[in-house]
Amino acid sequence: MALDGAGLIPGRDLPLVLDIEFPKGLAGADHTRAEVAWIGRAVAAVRSLTGVDPMIYSSARVLDGTDSDALAGAADQAVRGCPLWLARSPYKTRTPAVLSPDLTAPPVPRVAGDPDNWCCHQYQGDAVRAPGFSATVDLDRWNPLAKGARGARVTWAQRRLRIAEGASAVWDGAMDDVVRNWQAVHGLDPDGTVGPVTFAALAWVKLR
């Protein structure tokens, strides 16, 4: 099974990630927008193998931009509802690592539904001189979710916490109690925040 080969531990590791990008454009990859149905098949295969949604690593430019390697809506249905890991770097490659970036949210694709619907942001690629690394590294930051949040990511968490269907997409006091209790029951720090550790645990919850 794919999980055995990848060595993933459900509930502790991030779910499988699908990397959707075309560095040389769709034409350079010998594809047209009509020929990317394999993306939907790949998402379906991950769901079949693991029982949960994959994360999608891509960018607004690739998913719905206007340049030659943009999918321009061709993959929207396939990746809808999957957690997004978005790439957008204000830094040139092979420049010193920026460990405390002061950044705004990355541009989100229309499939995200709202501007806060992203989990992870790769903000620097092929950075050099990162402490502890002799080679280049990609640097990312997490988008934590906590009380007061609203939108699609709140709904994503509510579904996995078995909060009633139709609940407003707002993290209120009642949801905060549910989150802290769920964290405690699952051996996590009950801090009331969906950071990467709690996200990894929630991402493996199979929906009914």
PASEBA-1860 file (N, C-alpha, C; in nm, 3 decimals):
! residues 208
1> MALDGAGL> 0.084/-0.119/0.000/0.000/0.000/0.000/0.087/0.124/0.000 ~ 0.036/0.233/-0.057/0.115/0.356/-0.070/0.164/0.407/0.064 ~ 0.082/0.395/0.170/0.123/0.445/0.300/0.245/0.370/0.353 ~ 0.252/0.240/0.325/0.367/0.163/0.370/0.495/0.213/0.305 ~ 0.489/0.236/0.174/0.607/0.283/0.102/0.649/0.422/0.144 ~ 0.550/0.508/0.173/0.580/0.646/0.211/0.622/0.657/0.357 ~ 0.587/0.555/0.437/0.621/0.559/0.578/0.537/0.657/0.658 ~ 0.422/0.695/0.606/0.337/0.791/0.675/0.266/0.727/0.793
9> IPGRDLPL> 0.250/0.804/0.898/0.177/0.759/1.016/0.048/0.840/1.023 ~ -0.067/0.778/0.991/-0.193/0.852/0.996/-0.216/0.914/1.134 ~ -0.256/1.039/1.133/-0.281/1.110/1.257/-0.161/1.186/1.309 ~ -0.043/1.151/1.260/0.078/1.221/1.304/0.145/1.297/1.191 ~ 0.147/1.236/1.072/0.208/1.302/0.957/0.102/1.377/0.877 ~ 0.147/1.471/0.796/0.056/1.535/0.703/0.004/1.430/0.606 ~ -0.115/1.453/0.549/-0.163/1.359/0.447/-0.074/1.366/0.323 ~ -0.095/1.273/0.232/-0.020/1.278/0.107/-0.044/1.411/0.038
17> VLDIEFPK> 0.059/1.461/-0.029/0.053/1.590/-0.096/0.069/1.570/-0.246 ~ -0.022/1.629/-0.324/-0.010/1.627/-0.469/0.049/1.761/-0.515 ~ 0.157/1.754/-0.589/0.226/1.872/-0.639/0.174/1.901/-0.779 ~ 0.103/2.012/-0.796/0.046/2.047/-0.926/0.113/2.173/-0.977 ~ 0.204/2.155/-1.070/0.273/2.269/-1.130/0.331/2.226/-1.263 ~ 0.351/2.323/-1.349/0.405/2.297/-1.482/0.514/2.401/-1.508 ~ 0.637/2.377/-1.460/0.742/2.479/-1.470/0.769/2.527/-1.612 ~ 0.745/2.441/-1.711/0.767/2.482/-1.850/0.635/2.505/-1.923
25> GLAGADHT> 0.529/2.521/-1.847/0.399/2.545/-1.908/0.332/2.415/-1.949 ~ 0.203/2.423/-1.968/0.130/2.304/-2.012/0.184/2.253/-2.145 ~ 0.211/2.346/-2.235/0.263/2.304/-2.365/0.398/2.236/-2.351 ~ 0.481/2.289/-2.261/0.611/2.228/-2.238/0.601/2.089/-2.179 ~ 0.490/2.063/-2.107/0.466/1.929/-2.051/0.387/1.843/-2.149 ~ 0.366/1.896/-2.270/0.291/1.825/-2.375/0.148/1.798/-2.331 ~ 0.085/1.896/-2.267/-0.054/1.887/-2.224/-0.132/2.007/-2.275 ~ -0.261/1.987/-2.288/-0.353/2.099/-2.303/-0.440/2.101/-2.179
33> RAEVAWIG> -0.515/2.211/-2.159/-0.601/2.216/-2.041/-0.706/2.106/-2.043 ~ -0.741/2.060/-2.161/-0.841/1.953/-2.171/-0.782/1.816/-2.136 ~ -0.649/1.810/-2.121/-0.583/1.681/-2.098/-0.530/1.666/-1.955 ~ -0.588/1.740/-1.862/-0.540/1.731/-1.725/-0.639/1.657/-1.635 ~ -0.721/1.572/-1.695/-0.815/1.493/-1.615/-0.741/1.401/-1.519 ~ -0.613/1.376/-1.547/-0.534/1.291/-1.457/-0.525/1.351/-1.317 ~ -0.540/1.483/-1.305/-0.537/1.544/-1.172/-0.653/1.491/-1.089 ~ -0.771/1.488/-1.148/-0.887/1.433/-1.078/-0.868/1.287/-1.043
41> RAVAAVRS> -0.808/1.212/-1.134/-0.783/1.069/-1.106/-0.681/1.053/-0.994 ~ -0.582/1.141/-0.990/-0.481/1.134/-0.883/-0.544/1.164/-0.747 ~ -0.629/1.267/-0.741/-0.698/1.299/-0.616/-0.785/1.182/-0.572 ~ -0.858/1.125/-0.667/-0.945/1.012/-0.635/-0.865/0.891/-0.589 ~ -0.747/0.871/-0.648/-0.663/0.757/-0.608/-0.613/0.774/-0.465 ~ -0.573/0.896/-0.428/-0.528/0.920/-0.291/-0.643/0.897/-0.194 ~ -0.761/0.945/-0.228/-0.877/0.924/-0.140/-0.909/0.776/-0.126 ~ -0.894/0.702/-0.236/-0.922/0.558/-0.231/-0.820/0.484/-0.146
49> LTGVDPMI> -0.692/0.521/-0.157/-0.586/0.454/-0.083/-0.584/0.488/0.065 ~ -0.614/0.615/0.096/-0.598/0.661/0.234/-0.729/0.688/0.306 ~ -0.836/0.710/0.230/-0.965/0.742/0.289/-0.981/0.889/0.323 ~ -0.880/0.971/0.291/-0.886/1.114/0.322/-0.837/1.195/0.203 ~ -0.866/1.326/0.208/-0.823/1.416/0.101/-0.673/1.437/0.104 ~ -0.610/1.451/-0.012/-0.469/1.493/-0.014/-0.460/1.643/0.008 ~ -0.341/1.689/0.046/-0.312/1.832/0.038/-0.275/1.861/-0.107 ~ -0.299/1.984/-0.149/-0.263/2.026/-0.283/-0.155/2.132/-0.274
57> YSSARVLD> -0.037/2.102/-0.328/0.070/2.200/-0.337/0.064/2.262/-0.476 ~ 0.038/2.391/-0.481/0.029/2.460/-0.609/0.033/2.609/-0.581 ~ -0.024/2.687/-0.670/-0.031/2.832/-0.650/-0.150/2.887/-0.726 ~ -0.191/3.008/-0.691/-0.300/3.072/-0.764/-0.260/3.092/-0.910 ~ -0.133/3.120/-0.932/-0.086/3.138/-1.070/-0.108/3.013/-1.154 ~ -0.076/2.898/-1.097/-0.089/2.773/-1.171/-0.236/2.730/-1.183 ~ -0.310/2.744/-1.074/-0.448/2.693/-1.077/-0.541/2.780/-1.158 ~ -0.527/2.912/-1.151/-0.622/2.992/-1.229/-0.565/3.121/-1.285
65> GTDSDALA> -0.437/3.126/-1.306/-0.377/3.242/-1.370/-0.404/3.244/-1.519 ~ -0.340/3.337/-1.588/-0.362/3.351/-1.732/-0.241/3.316/-1.816 ~ -0.129/3.280/-1.750/-0.009/3.251/-1.828/-0.015/3.110/-1.885 ~ 0.091/3.071/-1.954/0.086/2.948/-2.033/0.073/2.821/-1.951 ~ 0.116/2.825/-1.822/0.106/2.702/-1.744/-0.009/2.704/-1.644 ~ -0.106/2.795/-1.665/-0.222/2.800/-1.577/-0.328/2.699/-1.620 ~ -0.390/2.638/-1.520/-0.496/2.542/-1.551/-0.628/2.612/-1.581 ~ -0.643/2.736/-1.532/-0.758/2.820/-1.566/-0.891/2.750/-1.544
73> GAADQAVR> -0.906/2.689/-1.427/-1.033/2.626/-1.392/-1.042/2.479/-1.426 ~ -0.946/2.426/-1.501/-0.955/2.287/-1.545/-0.947/2.188/-1.430 ~ -0.886/2.229/-1.318/-0.870/2.137/-1.205/-0.954/2.175/-1.084 ~ -1.036/2.279/-1.096/-1.109/2.329/-0.979/-1.193/2.223/-0.911 ~ -1.271/2.150/-0.988/-1.359/2.050/-0.927/-1.279/1.939/-0.861 ~ -1.169/1.902/-0.922/-1.088/1.791/-0.870/-1.027/1.824/-0.734 ~ -0.984/1.948/-0.714/-0.912/1.981/-0.591/-1.000/2.052/-0.489 ~ -1.125/2.074/-0.521/-1.215/2.145/-0.430/-1.224/2.072/-0.296
81> GCPLWLAR> -1.209/2.145/-0.189/-1.219/2.086/-0.056/-1.088/2.033/0.000 ~ -0.986/2.021/-0.084/-0.855/1.973/-0.037/-0.779/2.088/0.031 ~ -0.709/2.061/0.139/-0.628/2.166/0.203/-0.520/2.216/0.107 ~ -0.495/2.346/0.109/-0.405/2.408/0.013/-0.272/2.447/0.075 ~ -0.166/2.408/0.006/-0.029/2.447/0.039/0.016/2.532/-0.079 ~ 0.021/2.663/-0.061/0.042/2.754/-0.172/0.184/2.807/-0.178 ~ 0.235/2.814/-0.299/0.369/2.867/-0.323/0.358/3.007/-0.380 ~ 0.426/3.099/-0.317/0.439/3.236/-0.369/0.556/3.299/-0.296
89> SPYKTRTP> 0.663/3.328/-0.368/0.783/3.378/-0.303/0.815/3.521/-0.344 ~ 0.829/3.610/-0.244/0.875/3.745/-0.275/1.028/3.753/-0.280 ~ 1.095/3.639/-0.253/1.240/3.638/-0.247/1.299/3.563/-0.367 ~ 1.411/3.607/-0.415/1.478/3.538/-0.524/1.536/3.406/-0.472 ~ 1.551/3.310/-0.562/1.611/3.182/-0.523/1.759/3.202/-0.492 ~ 1.809/3.112/-0.408/1.950/3.109/-0.370/1.994/3.240/-0.303 ~ 1.903/3.295/-0.221/1.937/3.410/-0.137/1.929/3.363/0.008 ~ 1.991/3.437/0.102/1.992/3.392/0.241/1.851/3.368/0.297
97> AVLSPDLT> 1.840/3.263/0.376/1.711/3.223/0.433/1.653/3.334/0.520 ~ 1.526/3.362/0.501/1.453/3.459/0.582/1.369/3.379/0.681 ~ 1.410/3.379/0.807/1.346/3.292/0.905/1.227/3.357/0.976 ~ 1.217/3.487/0.971/1.104/3.556/1.034/1.043/3.653/0.934 ~ 0.975/3.600/0.833/0.923/3.687/0.727/0.806/3.771/0.777 ~ 0.795/3.890/0.723/0.681/3.977/0.750/0.601/3.983/0.621 ~ 0.503/3.894/0.609/0.435/3.874/0.482/0.284/3.884/0.497 ~ 0.219/3.920/0.389/0.074/3.910/0.382/0.038/3.770/0.333
105> APPVPRVA> -0.089/3.739/0.328/-0.133/3.608/0.281/-0.096/3.589/0.135 ~ -0.064/3.468/0.095/-0.037/3.444/-0.047/-0.166/3.457/-0.128 ~ -0.157/3.489/-0.256/-0.277/3.491/-0.339/-0.340/3.351/-0.338 ~ -0.472/3.346/-0.321/-0.539/3.216/-0.319/-0.617/3.197/-0.448 ~ -0.623/3.074/-0.498/-0.701/3.047/-0.619/-0.850/3.056/-0.590 ~ -0.930/3.075/-0.693/-1.074/3.091/-0.673/-1.137/2.968/-0.609 ~ -1.078/2.850/-0.631/-1.133/2.728/-0.572/-1.126/2.733/-0.420 ~ -1.040/2.820/-0.364/-1.027/2.828/-0.219/-1.153/2.881/-0.153
113> GDPDNWCC> -1.227/2.966/-0.223/-1.353/3.015/-0.168/-1.341/3.140/-0.084 ~ -1.231/3.157/-0.012/-1.210/3.279/0.065/-1.059/3.301/0.083 ~ -1.019/3.425/0.110/-0.875/3.457/0.110/-0.795/3.395/0.224 ~ -0.862/3.337/0.324/-0.788/3.275/0.435/-0.782/3.123/0.421 ~ -0.830/3.070/0.310/-0.838/2.925/0.294/-0.707/2.868/0.239 ~ -0.604/2.879/0.320/-0.476/2.815/0.289/-0.414/2.770/0.420 ~ -0.347/2.656/0.416/-0.287/2.598/0.537/-0.140/2.631/0.549 ~ -0.070/2.623/0.439/0.074/2.639/0.440/0.116/2.727/0.323
121> HQYQGDAV> 0.220/2.807/0.344/0.269/2.899/0.241/0.419/2.878/0.225 ~ 0.460/2.831/0.107/0.603/2.826/0.077/0.642/2.966/0.030 ~ 0.715/3.036/0.114/0.745/3.176/0.085/0.886/3.199/0.033 ~ 0.970/3.096/0.038/1.105/3.110/-0.016/1.154/2.976/-0.066 ~ 1.203/2.975/-0.187/1.254/2.852/-0.246/1.404/2.856/-0.264 ~ 1.468/2.742/-0.245/1.613/2.728/-0.264/1.691/2.834/-0.186 ~ 1.650/2.853/-0.061/1.721/2.947/0.025/1.855/2.889/0.068 ~ 1.953/2.975/0.090/2.086/2.930/0.134/2.112/2.981/0.276
129> RAPGFSAT> 2.209/2.915/0.338/2.255/2.951/0.472/2.145/2.941/0.578 ~ 2.055/2.846/0.562/1.957/2.820/0.668/2.029/2.745/0.779 ~ 2.011/2.783/0.905/2.080/2.716/1.015/2.056/2.566/1.015 ~ 2.166/2.490/1.022/2.155/2.345/1.027/2.153/2.276/0.892 ~ 2.157/2.352/0.783/2.150/2.293/0.649/2.269/2.339/0.568 ~ 2.334/2.245/0.499/2.445/2.280/0.412/2.398/2.300/0.268 ~ 2.279/2.245/0.236/2.224/2.258/0.101/2.113/2.362/0.102 ~ 2.056/2.388/-0.014/1.945/2.482/-0.022/1.820/2.419/0.040
137> VDLDRWNP> 1.729/2.504/0.088/1.605/2.457/0.148/1.489/2.545/0.103 ~ 1.369/2.488/0.104/1.248/2.566/0.083/1.191/2.600/0.220 ~ 1.146/2.722/0.238/1.094/2.767/0.366/0.944/2.791/0.358 ~ 0.874/2.747/0.462/0.728/2.756/0.465/0.682/2.814/0.598 ~ 0.562/2.866/0.600/0.500/2.910/0.724/0.359/2.854/0.730 ~ 0.311/2.830/0.852/0.179/2.772/0.874/0.078/2.882/0.900 ~ -0.046/2.858/0.858/-0.155/2.951/0.882/-0.242/2.893/0.994 ~ -0.217/2.930/1.120/-0.291/2.869/1.231/-0.438/2.910/1.231
145> LAKGARGA> -0.518/2.822/1.286/-0.663/2.842/1.293/-0.701/2.838/1.440 ~ -0.778/2.939/1.486/-0.813/2.944/1.627/-0.944/3.021/1.645 ~ -0.984/3.036/1.770/-1.109/3.103/1.803/-1.117/3.240/1.736 ~ -1.234/3.268/1.678/-1.254/3.393/1.606/-1.241/3.378/1.456 ~ -1.181/3.267/1.410/-1.166/3.244/1.267/-1.302/3.215/1.204 ~ -1.309/3.236/1.074/-1.431/3.206/1.002/-1.396/3.168/0.859 ~ -1.487/3.098/0.794/-1.464/3.064/0.654/-1.448/2.916/0.628 ~ -1.395/2.885/0.509/-1.389/2.748/0.460/-1.304/2.656/0.547
153> RVTWAQRR> -1.195/2.707/0.603/-1.111/2.621/0.687/-1.182/2.585/0.817 ~ -1.264/2.675/0.869/-1.343/2.644/0.989/-1.441/2.532/0.956 ~ -1.508/2.541/0.841/-1.600/2.436/0.799/-1.526/2.304/0.784 ~ -1.405/2.308/0.727/-1.324/2.187/0.711/-1.301/2.121/0.847 ~ -1.263/2.200/0.947/-1.239/2.146/1.080/-1.368/2.098/1.145 ~ -1.477/2.172/1.129/-1.605/2.134/1.190/-1.651/1.997/1.141 ~ -1.634/1.970/1.013/-1.677/1.841/0.959/-1.600/1.726/1.024 ~ -1.473/1.747/1.048/-1.391/1.640/1.106/-1.408/1.628/1.257
161> LRIAEGAS> -1.457/1.734/1.318/-1.487/1.731/1.461/-1.630/1.685/1.489 ~ -1.703/1.651/1.382/-1.842/1.605/1.392/-1.933/1.713/1.451 ~ -1.897/1.838/1.425/-1.987/1.948/1.463/-2.102/1.949/1.364 ~ -2.221/1.973/1.413/-2.344/1.954/1.337/-2.336/2.017/1.198 ~ -2.386/1.940/1.099/-2.396/1.994/0.964/-2.480/2.121/0.967 ~ -2.441/2.218/0.889/-2.514/2.344/0.885/-2.468/2.445/0.987 ~ -2.370/2.408/1.069/-2.316/2.505/1.166/-2.253/2.621/1.090 ~ -2.261/2.740/1.148/-2.200/2.855/1.081/-2.049/2.835/1.075
169> AVWDGAMD> -1.989/2.888/0.972/-1.845/2.871/0.952/-1.768/2.971/1.039 ~ -1.799/2.970/1.168/-1.734/3.061/1.263/-1.685/2.980/1.382 ~ -1.563/3.003/1.423/-1.507/2.936/1.540/-1.548/3.016/1.663 ~ -1.658/2.973/1.726/-1.709/3.043/1.844/-1.666/2.971/1.971 ~ -1.721/3.014/2.085/-1.683/2.954/2.213/-1.716/2.806/2.221 ~ -1.833/2.767/2.166/-1.872/2.626/2.170/-1.775/2.540/2.090 ~ -1.734/2.589/1.973/-1.638/2.513/1.893/-1.503/2.508/1.963 ~ -1.466/2.615/2.029/-1.339/2.617/2.101/-1.335/2.506/2.206
177> DVVRNWQA> -1.445/2.487/2.277/-1.453/2.379/2.376/-1.438/2.243/2.310 ~ -1.504/2.225/2.194/-1.495/2.097/2.122/-1.351/2.070/2.080 ~ -1.285/2.171/2.026/-1.147/2.154/1.979/-1.055/2.116/2.093 ~ -1.064/2.187/2.204/-0.976/2.158/2.318/-1.001/2.018/2.373 ~ -1.127/1.978/2.380/-1.157/1.844/2.428/-1.104/1.739/2.331 ~ -1.122/1.762/2.201/-1.073/1.667/2.100/-0.921/1.655/2.108 ~ -0.853/1.766/2.124/-0.707/1.761/2.137/-0.666/1.680/2.259 ~ -0.733/1.703/2.372/-0.697/1.631/2.494/-0.720/1.481/2.479
185> VHGLDPDG> -0.834/1.443/2.421/-0.867/1.302/2.401/-0.764/1.234/2.311 ~ -0.709/1.308/2.215/-0.614/1.250/2.119/-0.468/1.274/2.158 ~ -0.444/1.311/2.284/-0.307/1.324/2.333/-0.232/1.444/2.280 ~ -0.307/1.547/2.239/-0.244/1.668/2.186/-0.252/1.780/2.289 ~ -0.169/1.879/2.272/-0.174/1.996/2.360/-0.308/2.066/2.340 ~ -0.393/2.075/2.442/-0.526/2.136/2.425/-0.519/2.289/2.423 ~ -0.450/2.341/2.323/-0.428/2.485/2.317/-0.535/2.559/2.237 ~ -0.630/2.485/2.181/-0.737/2.549/2.106/-0.692/2.610/1.975
193> TVGPVTFA> -0.585/2.559/1.919/-0.533/2.609/1.792/-0.508/2.492/1.696 ~ -0.552/2.507/1.573/-0.518/2.408/1.471/-0.390/2.454/1.404 ~ -0.279/2.414/1.465/-0.149/2.431/1.405/-0.117/2.305/1.325 ~ 0.008/2.288/1.281/0.040/2.173/1.198/0.017/2.039/1.266 ~ 0.036/2.027/1.398/0.019/1.898/1.466/-0.128/1.860/1.473 ~ -0.212/1.954/1.516/-0.356/1.924/1.523/-0.413/1.908/1.383 ~ -0.364/1.988/1.288/-0.409/1.971/1.150/-0.380/1.830/1.100 ~ -0.257/1.781/1.126/-0.220/1.647/1.080/-0.313/1.542/1.139
201> ALAWVKLR> -0.352/1.559/1.265/-0.443/1.464/1.327/-0.582/1.473/1.264 ~ -0.632/1.595/1.245/-0.766/1.612/1.187/-0.772/1.568/1.041 ~ -0.663/1.588/0.968/-0.662/1.557/0.825/-0.684/1.410/0.798 ~ -0.657/1.324/0.897/-0.675/1.180/0.877/-0.810/1.130/0.927 ~ -0.895/1.221/0.976/-1.030/1.180/1.018/-1.111/1.150/0.893 ~ -1.165/1.030/0.886/-1.244/0.990/0.770/-1.386/1.041/0.787 ~ -1.435/1.109/0.685/-1.569/1.164/0.689/-1.672/1.054/0.665 ~ -1.785/1.065/0.730/-1.889/0.964/0.713/-1.957/0.978/0.578
END
